[in-house]
Structures are given as C-alpha cells and as structure tokens.
Amino acid sequence: MAEEKTRVDFNAPKSLVERADSVADVLDISRTRLLIDALEDELEALASDEEFRRRLSDAYYNDRIEYNTVEAVLGREDALRMKLLRASIDRTPPDPKLGDGLPSDESFYDGEVPEWTAASDPESPDDDSRP
C-alpha cells in the first residue's frame, strides 16, 4: 500500500531551484523525486550524526519532544532504547522501610550485647601526649 502523501509548498532561492532542475534533467527524474531523495539522504545522515543524536536525546529527556518524534527520526529500535534509558533515569529510588522497626540490641546480637572498652596498653602513647 502506498504511503499517504502531503503537499509541501516552500520558497527557495531561484538559483537553487535552477540547479535542482538541471540535476533532475540530467538524472531524468522529476524535481519532486530529487527533493524527496535529497531530504531522505539528509535525514538519514542526521540520524547517524552523534551531535544531532545528542541534541535529540536532550530534547526528549527534557520533555521538549515526544517519543513518537524520536521514533520517526531514529526508528523504533533506537527510540525504544532511549525510552528505556529515560525510564531508568526518571525512577526515584524507593525509601527503605522497615516493617517492624529496628531490632533490639539483644535480638540483633542474639542475646549478649558486646561492650566497647578502650585498650589499656601501657606502652601505647596516650592520645593527649601526641605533638
């Protein structure tokens, strides 16, 4: 089935149109076919350009463009990758919640709670005696 077409009307410098007409004549194609082919080539080149892809992803991650725009430009596979990455970036880590609160010292240490005591080594210098 043929894709639906949209009429496009734009102004271009006369010299550019004359050049396009000359090239179309040499290639024995219509001006429209030449412009469509040139536009497709340019869009394909942009989709492969790292700087353009960075700008596209920035626009998507900052909600300036929608997913369907990314899919139209990059294709479904690359757009899905970007969508998954965005979903992982947007996630907020959950706050840890303890259902029953913290365990008591006795239950944590299985009954006996160790007590810390300072070492009383007579040969070790006292903290206050350091220079």
N, C-alpha and C positions, 0 to 999 in steps of 0.2 A: 504494500500500500504506500502510495506517495505521501510524503510529509506535507502538512499544510504550509502554505506559503503566505508571507506577509509582504506587502508592498512597502518599499522604503524610498523615500524621496529626500535627497540632501543636496546641498550646494557644494561644489568643489571648484578649485581653480581651473579655469579654462584650459590652461596648458597641461594640467594633469589629465583632464578628460581627453584631450587630443592625444596625449601619449598612450593612454589606455586604449583608445580606439585604434591607434596604429598597431599596438601589440596584439589586440584582438583580431585585427585584419590578418596579420602575419600568421597567427595561430589558427585562423579560420574558426573562431569561436565568437560568441556574442559578447558585448561589453558586460552584460549581466553575469555571464558564466565566468569571465575573467575576474570580476569583482568578488563573486562568491568564492572562487578558488583562492584568491589573494587573502580574503578575510579568514577563510578556514585555515590557511597556512599560518597566518599571523596568530590566530587564537591557539593553534597547536603549539607554536613556538613559545607563546606566553605561558602556557600550561606547563612547559618544561623548564621555564626560567626560574631559578632559585629566588631571585629578588621578588619577582611577581608572586610566587607561591608564598613567600614570607608575608607580603602585603595582604594577600588574600586570607591567609590564616589569621593574621592580626585583625582584619576586619570581621572575620567570623567569630573569633574568640571575644571580641569587644562588642558583639551584637549589632554591628553595623550592616551585616548582610545575613541572609538566612541560609539554611542548609541546602535548599533547592538551587540556590545560586552557585554554591560551591560544587554541587553535583553537576550542574550544567557546564561549568568551566573545566573541572578536573576529571569528571567521570565518576561513576558510582563507587568503585573500589577505593580510590584515594579520598573521596568525600566521606565514606564510611570510616576510614582510618582517622580522619580529622574529627569526625563526630565522636568516636570512641575516646580519643585523646581529650577532647573538650569535656566529655562527661567525667573523665577521671580527674581532670583539673578542677572542675566545679564542685567535686564532692568535698564535704566538710567532714573531717574525721569525727566519729562519734565520741561523746564524752563518756569516759569509763564510769560505769555504775556498779556498785557492789550491792547485791541483793540483800544481804543480811548485815551490812556494815563490816567493819574490820574485826578480825578475830581477836580475842583476848590474848594477852601475853602467854597465859597458861596453856591455852589450846594451840597457839602458834608454836610454842616451844615444847609441846607435848608434856606439859606439867611443870617441869623445872625451868625457871627463868634465870639465865646466866646473868651475873652482875659484873660490870666492868670495874676493874680496880687498877690504879696506877702501879706501874712496875717500881719496885723498891730496890733497885740495883745500886749498891753503894758506889760502884765505880763509874756509873754514868753521870755526866755532869748535869746539874740542875738547870732547868730552862732559864732561870734568872741569872745564872752565872755566865752566860754567853756574852761575848763582847758586842 
